[in-house]
Amino acid sequence: MRSGTVVRWLLAEGDELPSAGSEVAVEVKAHGLTEDWSAPPGTSSSPIMEVEIHEEGFVAKLLVREGEEVHPDEAIAVIVESEQSISAVQSAF
């Protein structure tokens, strides 16, 4: 993927992540896939990917909003270990 567009966040700032550490966090419409991919007939030419978070903690800040473009290896959210750290992160932005 060369870039993508955030379609929908499934988590919000302040949400606690599950203790299992794996939850779909965001849906991203992928642009410029590097592997061969062809859309099924009658569907969008770009797939919607579900991006999981494999961490425990809390969502302190969403860095990319719905409708905005994102690139591989670009941070899209800040995750913190404790709920008390959320306000410190939010005040830094």
Residue pairs with C-beta under 8 A, 6 or more apart in sequence:
1 30
1 31
1 32
1 33
1 34
1 49
1 72
2 31
2 32
2 34
2 71
2 72
3 31
3 32
3 69
3 70
3 71
3 72
4 28
4 29
4 30
4 31
4 49
4 69
4 70
4 71
5 28
5 29
5 31
5 67
5 68
5 69
5 70
6 26
6 27
6 28
6 64
6 65
6 66
6 67
6 68
6 70
6 76
7 26
7 27
7 28
7 29
7 48
7 66
8 26
8 27
8 66
9 25
9 26
9 62
9 66
10 23
10 24
10 25
10 26
10 27
11 17
11 23
11 25
11 26
11 53
11 59
11 77
12 59
12 62
13 59
13 60
13 61
13 62
13 86
13 90
14 58
14 59
14 60
14 86
15 58
15 59
16 57
16 58
16 83
17 23
17 53
17 55
17 56
17 57
17 58
17 59
17 79
18 56
19 56
21 53
21 54
21 55
21 56
22 52
22 53
22 54
23 52
23 53
24 50
24 51
24 52
25 51
25 52
25 53
25 59
25 77
26 50
26 51
26 76
26 77
27 48
27 49
27 50
27 51
28 48
28 49
28 51
28 70
29 44
29 46
29 47
29 48
29 49
30 46
30 47
30 48
30 49
31 46
33 46
33 47
37 47
39 45
39 46
39 47
51 76
53 77
53 79
55 79
56 81
57 79
57 80
57 81
57 82
58 79
58 80
58 81
58 82
58 83
58 85
58 86
59 77
59 78
59 79
60 77
60 78
60 79
60 80
60 85
60 86
60 89
60 90
61 77
61 78
61 89
61 90
61 93
62 76
62 77
63 75
63 76
63 77
63 78
64 70
64 74
64 76
64 77
70 76
78 89
80 86
80 89
